[in-house]
Amino acid sequence: MTPERVAAIAKALGHPARIRILRQFDQCVPHNAGEIFDGCDLAQSTVSEHLRILREAEILFARKDGPRTWYCVRRSVLHTFARAMEDLAVEPVLRHARSAG
């Protein structure tokens, strides 16, 4: 994962409302926009903006189904991001040993 990609994901995750939105996906099932709006204590337009940011960072993907939009978390993106963060936290000696092995 490039430093630019890590930074883009970190920026998208950098708002408490976006974390609250992602926590609604505690089960691996798609949520429609109405369900997400209902789970937030924010205006629909504000939630829509947060969803857009999460989509642009490729943390969420959206699928149109007639008048509804269904959202799902790309957990693989979050896992890769978490590994990148872990690599930053590891001592340099350990990081070198990981990359050599």
Backbone as a ProteinNet text record, in pm:
[ID]
protein_1_A
[PRIMARY]
MTPERVAAIAKALGHPARIRILRQFDQCVPHNAGEIFDGCDLAQSTVSEHLRILREAEILFARKDGPRTWYCVRRSVLHTFARAMEDLAVEPVLRHARSAG
[TERTIARY]
86	0	91.2	66.2	150.5	125.3	222.9	200.6	80.6	58.2	-55.9	-188.2	-193.2	-315.3	-341.4	-234.9	-248.9	-302.3	-246.2	-289.5	-435.1	-476.9	-615.5	-713.3	-678.4	-765.5	-767.8	-650.4	-643.9	-728.2	-721.1	-800.8	-950	-990.6	-1132.1	-1179	-1091.3	-1127.7	-1114.7	-1068.6	-1036.3	-1152.3	-1273	-1388.4	-1472.3	-1509.2	-1586	-1717.1	-1782.6	-1908.7	-1884.5	-1772.4	-1742.8	-1714	-1650.2	-1626.6	-1760.1	-1849.4	-1982.6	-2059.3	-2047.3	-2113	-2056.8	-1925.2	-1864.3	-1902.1	-1920.8	-1960	-2100.3	-2180.4	-2312.5	-2299.2	-2183.4	-2160.5	-2097	-2145.4	-2086.9	-2113.1	-2214.8	-2238.8	-2208.1	-2163.8	-2122	-2243.2	-2330.7	-2448.2	-2457.4	-2504.8	-2521.5	-2626.9	-2607.3	-2702.7	-2748.5	-2878.1	-2921.1	-2904.1	-2906.6	-2880.8	-2977.9	-3103.1	-3202.1	-3166.3	-3116.7	-3075.5	-2957.7	-2866	-2749.2	-2793.2	-2881.5	-2931.2	-3000.6	-3082.1	-3155.4	-3061.7	-2946.5	-2850.9	-2761.6	-2778.9	-2695.7	-2782	-2719.3	-2789.4	-2747	-2745.3	-2699.1	-2799.9	-2791.4	-2876.6	-2842.1	-2941	-2919.9	-2810.8	-2806.8	-2704.1	-2563.9	-2552.4	-2423.4	-2379	-2471.7	-2440.4	-2402.4	-2473.2	-2441.6	-2299.2	-2258	-2121.9	-2018.8	-2046.1	-1955.2	-1948.6	-2062	-2063.6	-1981.2	-1992.4	-1914.6	-1764.7	-1722.9	-1580.5	-1533.4	-1614.2	-1577.4	-1572.7	-1663.1	-1660.4	-1536.1	-1504.2	-1387.3	-1257.8	-1253.6	-1136.7	-1141.5	-1248.5	-1270.7	-1285.3	-1329.8	-1359.9	-1499.4	-1589.6	-1724.3	-1741.2	-1821.5	-1865.2	-2016.8	-2068.5	-2212	-2263.5	-2384.9	-2450.4	-2592	-2625.4	-2761	-2853.8	-2972.2	-3075.9	-3207.1	-3235.9	-3353.5	-3333.5	-3429.9	-3417.5	-3325.5	-3284.9	-3203	-3055.6	-2973.6	-2830.5	-2791.3	-2722.4	-2676.4	-2526.5	-2484.5	-2344.4	-2289	-2162.8	-2092.6	-1950	-1894.7	-1757.1	-1661.3	-1556.7	-1447.2	-1349.5	-1375.7	-1293.4	-1148.9	-1127.5	-989.8	-909	-974.2	-906.3	-868.5	-960.5	-932.1	-822.8	-822.6	-717.3	-580.7	-575.9	-449.3	-401.5	-493.1	-459.9	-406.7	-471.8	-428.7	-287.6	-258.6	-122.6	-21.9	-58.1	31.9	58.3	-45.5	-27.6	59.2	37.8	119.3	265.7	290.1	428.1	494.4	418.4	474	507.4	431.2	449.3	559.5	598.8	699.3	837.4	918.1	1056.5	1129	1218	1288.8	1357.5	1417.2	1485.2	1384.2	1267.9	1164.7	1108.2	1091.1	1040.4	1133	1264	1362.9	1354.7	1341.1	1331	1204.6	1092.7	967.8	984.3	1046.2	1059.2	1159	1255.9	1355.8	1299.5	1199.9	1148	1035.1
-116.5	0	123.6	210.8	329.8	426.6	511.2	611.8	702.1	732.6	815.7	745.9	616.9	539.1	529.9	504.8	499.4	632.7	743.3	875.9	902.9	861.6	882.9	806.9	684.2	605.2	666	705.5	767.3	893.9	973.1	1096.6	1063.8	962.2	923.8	871.7	806.4	753.3	857.5	977	1079.4	1160.9	1110.9	1183.4	1085.4	1123.1	1031.1	983.3	1066.3	1024.6	911.5	914.9	807.8	676.7	685.3	564.5	509.6	597.4	552.4	486.8	542	482.1	342	328.3	197.3	95.9	141.3	48.9	-7.9	56.4	0.8	-128.6	-150.6	-269.4	-379.7	-397.8	-498.3	-639.8	-655.3	-781.7	-760.6	-863.5	-852	-862	-762.8	-755.8	-614.3	-600.2	-465.2	-386.2	-257.3	-165	-67.3	-36.8	66.1	202.4	303.4	439	477.3	439.7	472.6	413.8	290.8	228.4	303.6	346.2	419.3	554.6	624.5	753.8	737.4	632	608.3	580.6	521.8	488.2	603.4	717.8	834.5	945.3	1027.8	1142.7	1269.2	1258.4	1367.2	1389.2	1504.4	1532.9	1437.7	1405.8	1314.3	1364.9	1494.1	1548.7	1531.4	1542.7	1524.1	1379.2	1286.7	1144.3	1111	1167	1143.5	1187.3	1300	1348.9	1253.2	1204	1107.6	978.4	933.8	813	835.7	954.2	985.6	976.4	1031	1029.2	885.7	805.2	664.7	586.2	619.4	554.1	594.7	722.8	770.7	709.6	680.8	615.6	463.9	417	275.9	189.6	252.1	178.3	118.5	191.7	142.7	129.4	33.8	36.4	40.7	97.1	118.5	47.2	-4.1	-69.1	-15.1	37.6	89.1	-28.6	-22.1	-121.9	-46.3	-0.6	84.3	214.7	251.7	379	370.4	250.2	232.3	217.3	259.2	235.4	150.9	41.3	-49.7	-29.4	-28.9	-7.3	-129.2	-155.3	-263.6	-216.7	-265.9	-231.8	-322.6	-263	-341.1	-370	-478.7	-513.3	-539.1	-585.2	-609.2	-479.3	-368.3	-237.7	-202.2	-224.2	-192.9	-283.3	-410.1	-502.2	-459.2	-423.6	-379.7	-251	-159.6	-35.5	-65.1	-155.4	-190.1	-249.2	-332.4	-388.1	-277.3	-180.1	-68	13	32.3	104.3	24.3	-105.5	-192.3	-186.7	-185.1	-175.9	-46.1	61.4	187.7	180.8	100.6	92.5	-5.1	-93.4	-194.4	-130.3	-175.3	-127.6	-154.3	-65.1	-81.8	-217.1	-270.7	-400.7	-509.1	-506.4	-605.6	-588.9	-464.8	-438.5	-499.6	-481.8	-537.2	-690.1	-750.4	-896.3	-945.8	-872.7	-911	-908.6	-802.7	-790.5	-889.6	-931.2	-1027.6	-1169	-1194.5	-1330.8	-1359.6
0	0	0	-93.5	-106.4	8.5	37.5	141.6	110.4	-17.1	-56.1	-24.4	-49.9	-24	126.5	203.4	348.9	400.6	350.5	394.5	356.7	237.9	194	283	318.3	405.8	545.5	594.8	727.7	732.1	627.8	621.8	623.3	547.5	543.4	678.9	751.7	882.7	993.7	957.9	1055	1108.8	1097.8	1152.2	1234.6	1357	1442.2	1379.2	1301.6	1238.5	1139.9	1069.9	973.5	1045.9	1159.6	1239.4	1288.5	1332.4	1376.5	1260.9	1141.9	1025	1001.7	1004.2	979.3	1086.9	1208.4	1316.6	1295	1212.4	1179.8	1100.6	1041.4	959.5	1043.1	1167.3	1254.3	1202.7	1122.5	1054.5	906.7	842.9	703.1	609.9	620.5	533.2	478	355.6	299.2	375.9	380.2	441.9	334.4	333.9	240.1	306.3	224.4	273.4	384.8	372.5	475.3	610.7	611	736.9	799	714.4	764.3	820.3	748.3	796.2	930.8	942.3	1066.5	1183.5	1154.4	1259.6	1301.2	1239.4	1269.7	1328.3	1405.2	1462.9	1388.5	1254.9	1169.4	1056.7	995.4	879.9	766.1	685.1	572.9	480.1	455.3	365.8	424.5	556.3	622.3	612.3	636.6	625.3	481.5	384.7	243.3	211	267.2	244.3	306.1	425.2	488.3	406.7	355.3	271.6	144.7	86	-34.1	-4	106.7	143.5	165.3	231.8	254.4	123.4	30.3	-102.3	-180.2	-179.6	-254.3	-201.6	-72.4	-13.8	-34.5	-99.5	-130.1	-5.3	104.3	226.8	216.6	154.3	125.8	-24.4	-64.9	-204	-204.9	-311.3	-323.8	-447.9	-435.5	-549	-556.5	-673.6	-697.2	-726.7	-667.6	-691.4	-701.4	-824.4	-843.3	-769.4	-684.5	-612.3	-489.7	-453	-332.4	-367.4	-273.4	-282	-161.7	-189.2	-85.1	-66.4	59.3	93.2	165.1	139.4	206	236.1	345.1	382.6	307.8	257.8	199.2	312.6	382.4	498.1	458.5	337.8	293.1	292.5	258.4	260.5	403.8	496.9	636.8	692.8	651.8	697.8	644.4	518.2	459	524.3	550.7	618.9	759.7	830.9	966.8	965.3	866	853.5	825.4	742.5	713.9	840.7	922.8	1048.5	1144.9	1147.2	1233.2	1191.9	1061.4	1012.7	1058.2	1066.1	1114.8	1263.6	1336.6	1481.4	1522.2	1432.9	1464.1	1466.9	1560.4	1569.3	1437.7	1396.1	1268.1	1252.8	1358.3	1349.4	1315.8	1380.4	1354.1	1213.2	1169.3	1035.5	931.9	951.1	857.5	857	973.4	982.3	912.3	925.7	857.9	706.4	655.7	510.9	455.7	534.4	488	490	575	590.9	509.1
[MASK]
+++++++++++++++++++++++++++++++++++++++++++++++++++++++++++++++++++++++++++++++++++++++++++++++++++++

